[in-house]
């Protein structure tokens, strides 16, 4: 009677990082010392009632923080088995979040204050990318934007357990709306102060309306072009307006589409 004795396997594995929701890579290091035995089956139990996994080198992500027992059972082609267990601590992952103030900036007020609202008790590092090639390592930085536009802001945090999270937001820097209207002009042909033209910044070309009224409330001149001045004419350019005080009305929109309404007086001297 011949009895064949086969070598038993020796179960072993290594794993990498351990943060909740992060994928952990398990690497099997199990061996059989002598042939013809070889490992044919792997049964992994990650200790969270998720069921068995039969991959050789599985990837797994624990959905929740906690302490879990990982069990690996390896089986050879002859049915010999070995078991190894290890404890894995899954750390809670930080939840990155932030707010900023004011809700939007302008070129005249370009400073934005950022406030970290990350849910965690042990954040070790912060990294802010302000979307304009500038960055900061402060927890609650203040940043100055030098141009208008919409900027994507990124906050990446890491805690003392090397668990990380990243969140994103958008900051808008608007052009300032500035409007100035003179109160006197002298269209007398001497080359100085010949036209009446409002000046401004951040004014949309759409929806612009400029009216001149005489003292009886009649419209004597109008335009929808921000760059066209009143030259002291009336009745569609057929007559020259006389020295007098005239009422003007301007309807305009800023670059965000908000309507602005202005009215006033201008004195024409000839």
Order of alpha helices (4+ residues) and beta strands (2+ residues): beta-beta-beta-beta-beta-beta-beta-beta-beta-beta-beta-beta-beta-beta-beta-beta-beta-beta-beta-beta-beta-beta-beta-beta-beta-beta
